[in-house]
Amino acid sequence: MASTVKTTAATRLKSSMPALLQPTAELWNTIFNVVLVVGAILVLTGTWGAFWTGNMKEFYSNERISANEAQTAAANAAAAQAGEGAARANERAALADERTTALRSDVERARVEQERLRAHAAELELQLQRQGPRTLSNDQLKRISASIKSDGIRDVITFDYYSETETHNFTKIIAGAMQLGGANVEAGAAYINAIENGIVVWDQSGSVQRALMAANINYKDATGTGDKTGIVVQIGPKDM
């Protein structure tokens, strides 16, 4: 499968030779991807540190709130028992209440900041995923295979794909998981020109759609449109 696809892609690329030799282009592409990933990791590390120390700040603020509430209770008890010292005790209680209110405001601000940091960290994780090559976890691979096996699909699944290394490798990962589930898979067209990003599926039986949904993989269902016949899975470039 891989040999046939590489031959087809190489033949179509001869007419549009790039400015750099292939080894040089691949080397610089790898270097720039590493720079992007390292930068994103550093930002993610800083965000994690701020998130962690923020939690510590919130913990100590809660400790101070508890201590001030205890002081307020003690001051109120002293005010009830002591006549002459009642006014001063009430003043201390009022001051303690003010400090407690201020600390509660600090805790609320810290909580809002923590939510912002969580959202930022989630966005950074998405950026890391976009910058690196697409892959699937072991759990996702097992879910795809189990779904295909459960459906008992026997029709051939043809995989069309955008002809570049990252997309080709991702195609082989998904095709391999379906093949482990008992499906017959084959390589289809290797597109040199850009095609639609992500995964597009043509499958009247719905087996491929169910397998992708089981693994929580986004896809577009194009069944009944275009000129595709049989079961076709088209893998395009990753969304950036």
Secondary structure, 3 states (H helix, E strand, C coil): CHHHHHHHHHHHHHHHCCCCCHHHHHHHHHHHHHHHHHHHHHHHHHHHHHHHHHHHHHHHHHHHHHHHHHHHHHHHHHHHHCCCCHHHHHHHHHHHHHHHHHHHHHHHHHHHHHHHHHHHHHHHHHHHHHHCCCCCCHHHHHHHHHHHHHHCCCCEEEEEEECCHHHHHHHHHHHHHHHHCCCEEEEEEEECCCCCCCEEEECCCCHHHHHHHHCCCCCEECCCCCCCCCEEEEECCCCC
